[in-house]
Amino acid sequence: MKTSLAAIGSYTPEKILTNADFEKMVDTSDEWIRTRSGIRERHIAADDQATSDLSVIASKRALEAAHLSPKHVQAIIVATATPDMLFPSTACLVQTRIGAPHVISFDISAGCTGFLYGLAIAESLVKSGYDNILVIGADTLSKITDYTDRTTCVLFGDGAGAALIKRTELEDCILSSYFAADGSSWQLLQQPGGGSRIPASHDSVDKRLHYIKMQGNEVFKLAVRAMSEAALKTLKKASISTSQIDLLIPHQANIRIIEASAKRLHIPAEKVLVNLDRYGNTSAASIPIALDQAIREGRAKKGDLILMIAFGAGFTWGGVLLRY
Ligand code: ACO
């Protein structure tokens, strides 16, 4: 059985926070944020919007684009670091809200690489007989961002992207993939509080342990190396060279990480999709939002070779080579 990408949909909340807004909140400047990260603005979920709400809208858009009733969905995978609750899974909430039948539904936790991990799992499900799988990358990092910490708060935005993966007799859309993880540096990017290590308590809240903690400059170095490795290993598995790639869609964390990775890979800027200036780092949502944009704007055309690479909390990293 072969895998095809039938459709993709995405959603970002209406509220926008600009760099000028952050100048009023913390000791920062538009100039610092733009030059150090490439970000100008990001979309932020409303108080009553959680990750499943964004996921449901993105999923409905993907199903509409594929002209498929939710009744035909056979599996739902949500990649997220910000589930509505620790349990039940966000995927179960999406299953009931979109009106899918009682199908296999589960979340995966792989940070910003989660959507790509999800695509690989969907490919395995297709090979074991499943059809019409929703792979959703969705995060509302604003809910766990400390808006008094200038080193992290300017970076993150919220959003969701959903891909509908179908079974086909024709050509496989996933030509190759590569995945890795290394937990030895987990401390560099974490949300310490709220799990079984440090359960929620007055003390944990007073110490602000439920917010993202990141040593950005250390993460930066690991990210450039890992994204390049992911690209080269994914391409090698398919015997494709970097010059054959039509479009590179990297995880949108920092313009300097993207540029450094593209430079190492000798991929010219015009073949690299960048939208983090408008969305910031939307974690697991960043690649499906960018892929949706590429397709809608005609930057990804039928038959194109699209390389997607990501790096995220864990640390996890990986790549997927797609023939659109
Ligand atoms: N405004 C002004 N100054 C700031 C700000 C800010 N918002 N934030 C930090 N600074 C200061 C620091 O305090 C530091 O000051 P000092 O030299 O007086 O100590 C100085 O700027 C430089 O700080 P660095 O952290 O070294 O800055 P850097 O150039 O590394 O940029 C950044 C920081 C943007 C966070 C970058 O390191 C980065 O993007 N890291 C990677 C993030 C990432 O890829 N995450 C991966 C996945 S995310 C996920 O999985 C959810």
Residues whose N, C-alpha, C, O or C-beta is under 5 A from the ligand:
A	BS01	ACO	D27 T28 S29 W32 R36 S37 G111 C112 R150 T151 V154 G216 N217 V219 F220 A223 A253 N254 S283 F311 G312 A313
